[in-house]
Amino acid sequence: MVTHIVFFKLAEQTAEKIAAVRDKLLSMEGRIAELRHLEAGIDVIRSERSYDVALITKFDSLADLQSYQVHPYHAGEVVPFMKANCSSIVAVDYNS
């Protein structure tokens, strides 16, 4: 199994924008067959080093993660939305 974790820091850190980012991430549920687990949450600590939203996804293989990356909904809808709303995006991928 491969775990893919992404942190998003929004350019405009309003409650509405943060919720919209989380909701867009959660909208992938049921649309991308390779996703085995999907979780998105909003940071509750709000420290200076915190990012605003976290995404945790799991895939059966690295090949499935790569398919997810180019999936039309992810690449065509989710990624452009995130790039338009975030000032920083960081990720970690590891075998779990």
C-alpha positions in Angstrom: 0.0 0.0 0.0 1.2 3.6 -0.8 0.2 6.5 1.4 0.0 10.0 -0.2 -0.2 12.9 2.2 -0.5 16.5 1.0 -0.6 19.7 3.0 -2.2 22.9 1.7 -1.5 26.5 2.8 -4.1 28.8 1.4 -3.4 32.2 0.0 -6.6 33.5 1.5 -7.1 31.9 4.9 -10.8 32.5 5.5 -13.1 29.8 6.9 -15.0 29.7 3.7 -12.0 29.2 1.5 -10.6 26.5 3.8 -13.9 24.7 3.8 -14.1 24.9 0.0 -10.6 23.4 -0.4 -11.5 20.5 2.0 -14.8 20.0 0.2 -13.1 19.9 -3.2 -10.6 17.3 -2.0 -13.5 15.2 -0.5 -15.3 15.4 -3.8 -12.9 12.8 -5.3 -14.6 10.1 -3.2 -16.2 7.6 -5.6 -14.9 9.4 -8.7 -11.4 7.8 -8.8 -11.3 4.0 -8.7 -7.7 3.8 -7.6 -8.4 5.6 -4.3 -8.6 3.1 -1.4 -8.8 5.7 1.3 -9.6 9.4 1.3 -9.5 11.7 4.2 -9.2 15.5 4.3 -9.1 17.7 7.4 -8.8 21.3 8.5 -6.0 22.3 10.9 -7.3 23.0 14.5 -4.1 24.3 16.0 -3.6 27.3 13.7 0.1 27.8 14.7 2.5 29.8 12.5 4.0 26.6 11.1 0.6 24.9 10.4 -0.8 24.3 7.0 -4.5 24.8 6.6 -5.8 21.5 5.1 -4.4 18.0 5.1 -5.2 15.3 2.5 -4.5 11.6 3.2 -5.0 9.1 0.5 -4.0 5.4 0.1 -3.4 3.3 -3.0 -2.7 -0.4 -3.6 0.5 0.4 -5.6 2.7 3.2 -6.9 1.2 2.6 -10.3 -2.3 3.3 -8.9 -0.9 6.6 -7.3 0.5 7.5 -10.7 -2.8 6.8 -12.4 -4.6 9.0 -9.8 -2.2 11.8 -10.5 -3.3 12.0 -14.2 -6.9 11.0 -13.7 -9.1 13.5 -15.5 -11.0 14.6 -12.4 -7.9 15.0 -10.3 -5.7 16.6 -12.9 -8.5 18.6 -14.6 -10.6 19.7 -11.6 -8.9 19.3 -8.3 -5.3 20.3 -9.1 -6.2 23.6 -10.9 -8.6 24.5 -8.0 -5.8 23.9 -5.5 -3.2 25.8 -7.4 -5.6 28.7 -7.7 -6.3 28.8 -4.0 -3.0 27.8 -2.3 0.2 29.6 -1.7 2.1 26.4 -0.8 1.5 22.7 -1.4 3.8 20.0 0.0 3.5 16.2 -0.2 5.0 13.0 1.1 4.5 9.5 -0.4 5.6 6.4 1.4 5.0 2.6 1.4 2.7 1.7 4.3 
